[in-house]
Amino acid sequence: MDESEDLYEEYHRGELFLRAGQPAEAARILDPVVEAAPESTAALELHARALFGSAQLTRAEAALRELVERRPDDGWARFTLSRTLTRLGRADEAATHRRLAEALGFTDG
């Protein structure tokens, strides 16, 4: 088995832990995946979901900002960045991303 197959398996393992309601474990599993494949937007998004879900807010913010930079039209990333910033006590900054998410058609529902 080569490295790319190992990364693929770890990506799916992280996805399973996230679906099972264990976001901290998913984030731990996905850390080396994102490090080994920084160009993978799918891995970055899954990692951001796990980080947000496990309240690792500073790390989630960094991952979400990278997602927004790569995909400025990603309503989910902007909305989740807004929620992260709100939880970090930065409501004014969060409002900008929330409005952009809404303009992109993404709402919490």
C-alpha positions as CSV (number, residue, x, y, z in Angstrom):
1,M,0.0,0.0,0.0
2,D,1.4,3.4,-0.9
3,E,1.2,6.7,0.9
4,S,-1.7,8.0,-1.1
5,E,-3.7,4.9,-0.3
6,D,-2.9,5.3,3.4
7,L,-4.0,9.0,3.3
8,Y,-7.2,8.0,1.6
9,E,-7.9,5.4,4.2
10,E,-7.2,7.8,7.0
11,Y,-9.4,10.5,5.4
12,H,-12.3,8.0,5.4
13,R,-11.5,6.9,9.0
14,G,-11.7,10.5,10.0
15,E,-15.0,10.9,8.2
16,L,-16.4,7.9,10.0
17,F,-15.4,9.3,13.4
18,L,-16.9,12.6,12.6
19,R,-20.2,10.9,11.5
20,A,-20.1,8.9,14.7
21,G,-20.1,12.1,16.8
22,Q,-16.4,12.0,17.7
23,P,-15.1,15.2,16.2
24,A,-12.0,15.5,18.4
25,E,-10.8,12.0,17.3
26,A,-11.6,12.8,13.7
27,A,-9.5,16.0,13.9
28,R,-6.6,14.0,15.4
29,I,-6.8,11.5,12.6
30,L,-7.1,14.2,9.9
31,D,-4.2,16.3,11.2
32,P,-1.5,14.2,9.4
33,V,-3.8,13.9,6.3
34,V,-4.0,17.7,5.9
35,E,-0.3,18.0,6.6
36,A,0.6,15.4,4.0
37,A,-1.9,16.7,1.4
38,P,-2.2,20.4,1.9
39,E,-3.6,20.9,-1.6
40,S,-6.7,18.7,-0.8
41,T,-9.6,20.9,-0.3
42,A,-11.8,17.9,0.6
43,A,-9.4,17.0,3.4
44,L,-9.2,20.6,4.6
45,E,-13.0,20.9,4.7
46,L,-13.5,17.6,6.6
47,H,-10.7,18.8,9.0
48,A,-12.4,22.1,9.5
49,R,-15.7,20.3,10.3
50,A,-14.0,18.2,12.9
51,L,-12.2,21.1,14.4
52,F,-15.3,23.2,14.6
53,G,-17.3,20.2,16.0
54,S,-14.7,19.7,18.7
55,A,-14.6,23.4,19.6
56,Q,-10.9,23.8,18.6
57,L,-12.0,27.2,17.5
58,T,-8.6,28.9,16.7
59,R,-7.6,25.9,14.5
60,A,-11.0,25.8,13.0
61,E,-10.8,29.5,12.1
62,A,-7.5,29.0,10.3
63,A,-8.8,26.0,8.3
64,L,-12.0,27.9,7.5
65,R,-10.1,31.0,6.3
66,E,-8.1,28.8,4.0
67,L,-11.3,27.2,2.6
68,V,-12.8,30.7,2.0
69,E,-9.6,31.8,0.3
70,R,-9.7,28.7,-2.0
71,R,-13.4,28.9,-2.5
72,P,-14.8,32.4,-1.9
73,D,-18.3,31.2,-3.0
74,D,-18.5,28.4,-0.4
75,G,-21.5,29.4,1.7
76,W,-21.0,26.7,4.3
77,A,-17.4,27.7,4.9
78,R,-18.4,31.4,5.3
79,F,-21.3,30.5,7.6
80,T,-19.2,28.2,9.7
81,L,-16.4,30.8,9.8
82,S,-19.0,33.3,11.0
83,R,-20.1,30.9,13.8
84,T,-16.5,30.3,14.8
85,L,-15.7,34.0,15.0
86,T,-18.9,34.6,17.0
87,R,-17.9,31.9,19.5
88,L,-14.4,33.5,19.7
89,G,-16.1,36.8,20.7
90,R,-15.6,38.6,17.4
91,A,-19.2,39.3,16.4
92,D,-18.4,42.3,14.1
93,E,-16.0,40.3,12.0
94,A,-18.5,37.3,12.1
95,A,-21.3,39.4,10.7
96,T,-19.5,40.1,7.4
97,H,-19.1,36.3,6.7
98,R,-22.7,35.6,7.8
99,R,-24.0,38.2,5.4
100,L,-21.8,36.8,2.6
101,A,-23.0,33.2,3.4
102,E,-26.7,34.4,3.2
103,A,-25.9,36.2,-0.1
104,L,-24.6,32.9,-1.4
105,G,-27.9,31.3,-0.4
106,F,-26.6,29.4,2.7
107,T,-28.7,29.6,5.8
108,D,-28.6,27.6,9.0
109,G,-31.3,25.2,8.2
